[in-house]
Amino acid sequence: MTKEFGQPGTTYLWAVGADGNLRILVEASRKIKHSVLFRGGPVRGAGDVIIENGEVGMISDQSGHYYPLLDLDVPDSYLQSGVDAFLNAGVPVPDEVIQPYAR
């Protein structure tokens, strides 16, 4: 991703599939759900992200369709899968922008 990716303040939907692939979709409307990214298949994580100046400005695990499975050994693994995917794609994710969604 480059600094030109997206408009400042634009929210994107992200999901990491069971295969570890990251997919991103511009949230054009709340009618589009995270499940579109993997056709309803299993995911390691999903949520919202804002990209600003070439880095993640906010990332959460908020999704209206996918919900984190509680892994008692790694309680934040659902959101962490997204953080790791963006880092692996070369997009910095400052600690202060990681926002677990309170259910």
Contacts in CASP RR format, 6 or more apart in sequence:
PFRMAT RR
TARGET T0000
AUTHOR 0000-0000-0000
METHOD contacts of the structure
MODEL  1
MTKEFGQPGTTYLWAVGADGNLRILVEASRKIKHSVLFRGGPVRGAGDVI
IENGEVGMISDQSGHYYPLLDLDVPDSYLQSGVDAFLNAGVPVPDEVIQP
YAR
1 51 0 8 1.000
1 54 0 8 1.000
1 89 0 8 1.000
1 90 0 8 1.000
1 91 0 8 1.000
2 54 0 8 1.000
3 53 0 8 1.000
3 54 0 8 1.000
5 51 0 8 1.000
5 54 0 8 1.000
6 12 0 8 1.000
6 26 0 8 1.000
6 51 0 8 1.000
8 52 0 8 1.000
8 53 0 8 1.000
9 50 0 8 1.000
9 52 0 8 1.000
10 26 0 8 1.000
10 27 0 8 1.000
10 50 0 8 1.000
10 51 0 8 1.000
11 27 0 8 1.000
11 48 0 8 1.000
11 49 0 8 1.000
11 50 0 8 1.000
12 24 0 8 1.000
12 25 0 8 1.000
12 26 0 8 1.000
12 27 0 8 1.000
12 48 0 8 1.000
12 49 0 8 1.000
12 50 0 8 1.000
12 51 0 8 1.000
13 24 0 8 1.000
13 25 0 8 1.000
13 26 0 8 1.000
13 27 0 8 1.000
13 32 0 8 1.000
13 33 0 8 1.000
13 34 0 8 1.000
13 36 0 8 1.000
13 37 0 8 1.000
13 46 0 8 1.000
13 47 0 8 1.000
13 48 0 8 1.000
13 49 0 8 1.000
13 63 0 8 1.000
14 22 0 8 1.000
14 23 0 8 1.000
14 24 0 8 1.000
14 25 0 8 1.000
14 34 0 8 1.000
14 37 0 8 1.000
14 46 0 8 1.000
14 47 0 8 1.000
14 48 0 8 1.000
14 49 0 8 1.000
14 59 0 8 1.000
14 82 0 8 1.000
14 85 0 8 1.000
14 86 0 8 1.000
15 22 0 8 1.000
15 23 0 8 1.000
15 34 0 8 1.000
15 37 0 8 1.000
15 38 0 8 1.000
15 43 0 8 1.000
15 45 0 8 1.000
15 46 0 8 1.000
15 47 0 8 1.000
15 63 0 8 1.000
15 66 0 8 1.000
16 22 0 8 1.000
16 23 0 8 1.000
16 43 0 8 1.000
16 44 0 8 1.000
16 45 0 8 1.000
16 46 0 8 1.000
16 81 0 8 1.000
16 82 0 8 1.000
16 85 0 8 1.000
17 23 0 8 1.000
17 37 0 8 1.000
17 38 0 8 1.000
17 41 0 8 1.000
17 42 0 8 1.000
17 43 0 8 1.000
17 44 0 8 1.000
17 45 0 8 1.000
18 41 0 8 1.000
18 42 0 8 1.000
18 43 0 8 1.000
18 44 0 8 1.000
20 44 0 8 1.000
20 81 0 8 1.000
20 85 0 8 1.000
22 82 0 8 1.000
22 85 0 8 1.000
22 86 0 8 1.000
22 88 0 8 1.000
22 89 0 8 1.000
23 37 0 8 1.000
23 38 0 8 1.000
24 37 0 8 1.000
24 49 0 8 1.000
25 32 0 8 1.000
25 36 0 8 1.000
25 37 0 8 1.000
27 48 0 8 1.000
33 63 0 8 1.000
33 64 0 8 1.000
33 65 0 8 1.000
34 43 0 8 1.000
34 46 0 8 1.000
34 47 0 8 1.000
34 63 0 8 1.000
34 64 0 8 1.000
34 65 0 8 1.000
34 66 0 8 1.000
35 41 0 8 1.000
35 65 0 8 1.000
35 66 0 8 1.000
37 43 0 8 1.000
37 46 0 8 1.000
40 65 0 8 1.000
43 66 0 8 1.000
44 77 0 8 1.000
44 78 0 8 1.000
44 81 0 8 1.000
44 82 0 8 1.000
45 61 0 8 1.000
45 63 0 8 1.000
45 66 0 8 1.000
45 68 0 8 1.000
45 78 0 8 1.000
45 79 0 8 1.000
45 81 0 8 1.000
45 82 0 8 1.000
46 61 0 8 1.000
46 63 0 8 1.000
46 65 0 8 1.000
46 66 0 8 1.000
46 78 0 8 1.000
47 59 0 8 1.000
47 60 0 8 1.000
47 61 0 8 1.000
47 62 0 8 1.000
47 63 0 8 1.000
47 66 0 8 1.000
47 82 0 8 1.000
47 101 0 8 1.000
48 58 0 8 1.000
48 59 0 8 1.000
48 60 0 8 1.000
48 62 0 8 1.000
48 63 0 8 1.000
49 56 0 8 1.000
49 57 0 8 1.000
49 58 0 8 1.000
49 59 0 8 1.000
49 60 0 8 1.000
49 86 0 8 1.000
50 56 0 8 1.000
50 57 0 8 1.000
50 58 0 8 1.000
50 59 0 8 1.000
51 57 0 8 1.000
51 91 0 8 1.000
54 91 0 8 1.000
54 92 0 8 1.000
55 91 0 8 1.000
55 92 0 8 1.000
55 93 0 8 1.000
55 94 0 8 1.000
56 86 0 8 1.000
56 91 0 8 1.000
56 92 0 8 1.000
56 93 0 8 1.000
56 94 0 8 1.000
56 97 0 8 1.000
57 94 0 8 1.000
57 97 0 8 1.000
58 97 0 8 1.000
58 99 0 8 1.000
59 79 0 8 1.000
59 82 0 8 1.000
59 83 0 8 1.000
59 86 0 8 1.000
59 93 0 8 1.000
59 97 0 8 1.000
59 98 0 8 1.000
59 99 0 8 1.000
60 79 0 8 1.000
60 98 0 8 1.000
60 99 0 8 1.000
60 100 0 8 1.000
60 101 0 8 1.000
61 68 0 8 1.000
61 78 0 8 1.000
61 79 0 8 1.000
61 100 0 8 1.000
61 101 0 8 1.000
62 101 0 8 1.000
63 101 0 8 1.000
67 103 0 8 1.000
68 77 0 8 1.000
68 78 0 8 1.000
68 79 0 8 1.000
69 78 0 8 1.000
71 77 0 8 1.000
71 78 0 8 1.000
74 80 0 8 1.000
76 100 0 8 1.000
79 98 0 8 1.000
79 100 0 8 1.000
83 93 0 8 1.000
83 98 0 8 1.000
86 93 0 8 1.000
87 93 0 8 1.000
END
